[in-house]
Amino acid sequence: MGKLIIILNGVSGGKTKFIETAKANDYWVWNLNDRNVLSMLSYKVGWDGNRTKQYYEFIEEFEQLVDKYFNFEDWYLHNMISKFTKDDKANLLIIHNCKPEMATKLKEEFSNCFLVGVWDQIEPPSPADEEYFAIFDWHDENYSEKVLLVLKELSGEVKE
């Protein structure tokens, strides 16, 4: 089983089910979201842990600042991809909250990186020009089987 990097977009419940399907089928999963790092840092400046409108506004502005001054998203994702690549057990890295420009960059840089979408009744992804390898309706009765088939295809276990 080869190492995969999946940039996973879509609805929360569908993404959770995607990850649960992978774990239940012997994928060792790492999840990344650069905003989680910013949330941890927010505790240091007084955030009480409640995800209010004020919190989300702060995280949005904080993310813009660290990207502007330190190229944070790029630095963080490349650092974690490097660690993932060196880890003997992990074989599926899932990136959440990845900006479209970064998704394009990662897909170009890493041949094992793919964009996957999970929506309700396969609503069109936004923006429309993003190139998804697969788009799933997470309410489909065969959702888990379809996810597993795509993961096996991408990791080289089965041919198209």
C-alpha positions in Angstrom: 0.0 0.0 0.0 1.5 3.3 -1.1 1.5 6.5 0.8 -1.3 8.9 -0.2 -2.0 12.5 0.5 -5.7 13.5 0.2 -6.9 17.0 0.3 -10.4 16.4 1.6 -13.1 19.1 1.1 -16.7 19.0 1.8 -19.2 18.4 4.6 -18.0 17.5 8.1 -20.1 14.3 8.4 -18.9 13.0 5.1 -15.3 13.7 5.8 -15.6 12.0 9.2 -17.2 8.9 7.5 -14.4 9.0 4.9 -11.7 8.9 7.6 -13.6 6.1 9.6 -13.8 4.1 6.4 -10.1 4.4 5.8 -9.2 3.5 9.4 -11.5 0.5 9.4 -9.7 -0.8 6.3 -6.1 -0.7 7.6 -5.1 2.8 6.6 -3.0 4.5 9.2 -4.4 8.0 9.0 -2.8 11.4 9.8 -5.1 14.4 9.7 -3.8 17.9 9.2 -5.5 21.3 9.6 -3.4 24.3 9.9 -6.2 26.1 11.8 -5.8 23.5 14.7 -2.3 24.9 15.3 -3.7 28.4 15.4 -6.4 27.3 17.8 -3.8 25.9 20.2 -1.9 29.2 20.0 -5.1 31.1 20.7 -5.3 29.6 24.2 -2.0 31.4 24.9 -3.6 34.8 24.2 -6.8 34.3 26.2 -9.2 32.2 24.1 -11.5 30.3 26.5 -12.2 27.4 24.1 -15.6 28.5 23.0 -16.0 28.5 19.2 -18.0 31.7 18.9 -18.3 34.2 16.0 -15.5 36.2 17.6 -13.3 33.1 17.7 -13.9 32.4 14.0 -13.2 36.0 13.0 -10.0 35.9 15.1 -8.8 32.6 13.5 -9.5 34.0 10.0 -7.5 37.2 10.7 -4.7 35.3 12.5 -4.4 32.9 9.6 -4.1 35.8 7.2 -1.4 37.4 9.3 0.7 34.3 9.7 0.4 33.5 6.0 1.3 37.1 5.0 4.4 37.3 7.3 5.6 33.7 7.7 4.0 31.8 4.8 2.5 29.6 7.5 0.2 27.3 5.6 3.0 26.4 3.1 5.6 25.9 5.9 3.3 23.9 8.1 2.0 21.5 5.4 5.5 20.9 3.9 6.9 20.2 7.3 4.2 17.7 8.1 4.3 16.1 4.7 8.0 15.6 5.3 7.3 13.9 8.6 4.5 11.8 7.1 6.9 10.6 4.3 9.4 9.5 6.8 6.9 7.7 9.1 7.0 3.9 8.6 3.4 3.3 9.7 1.3 6.2 8.3 0.1 5.7 4.8 -2.8 8.2 4.4 -2.4 11.9 5.1 -5.6 13.9 5.0 -5.4 17.6 4.7 -8.4 19.7 5.8 -9.0 23.4 5.2 -6.5 23.7 2.4 -6.8 26.8 0.3 -7.3 26.2 -3.5 -3.9 27.7 -4.4 -2.1 25.5 -1.9 -4.1 22.4 -3.1 -2.9 23.1 -6.7 0.7 23.6 -5.5 0.7 20.3 -3.5 -0.9 18.3 -6.3 1.8 19.6 -8.7 4.6 18.9 -6.3 3.6 15.5 -5.0 2.5 12.8 -7.4 0.7 11.0 -4.6 -1.5 14.0 -3.7 -5.2 14.1 -4.8 -8.1 16.4 -4.2 -11.3 14.6 -3.1 -14.7 16.1 -2.4 -17.5 14.9 -0.1 -20.9 16.6 -0.4 -24.6 16.0 0.1 -26.1 14.7 -3.1 -23.0 15.7 -5.0 -23.4 19.5 -5.1 -20.9 21.0 -7.4 -17.6 21.9 -5.7 -16.6 25.5 -5.4 -14.7 26.9 -7.1 -15.6 25.0 -10.2 -12.1 25.0 -11.7 -10.6 22.8 -9.0 -9.7 19.4 -10.3 -11.1 16.7 -8.1 -10.0 13.1 -8.5 -13.3 11.9 -6.9 -16.4 13.5 -5.6 -18.7 11.6 -3.3 -22.3 11.9 -2.1 -21.8 10.8 1.5 -25.4 9.7 1.8 -25.0 7.2 -1.0 -25.7 3.7 0.3 -22.4 2.5 -1.2 -20.4 5.5 0.0 -17.9 3.5 2.1 -17.3 0.9 -0.7 -16.7 3.7 -3.2 -14.3 5.5 -0.9 -12.4 2.3 -0.3 -12.2 1.6 -4.0 -10.8 5.0 -4.8 -8.2 4.7 -1.9 -7.1 1.3 -3.3 -6.9 2.7 -6.8 -4.8 5.7 -5.7 -2.5 3.6 -3.6 -1.9 1.2 -6.5 -3.8 -1.8 -5.0 -6.2 -2.0 -7.9 -6.1 -0.8 -11.5 -8.9 1.4 -12.9 
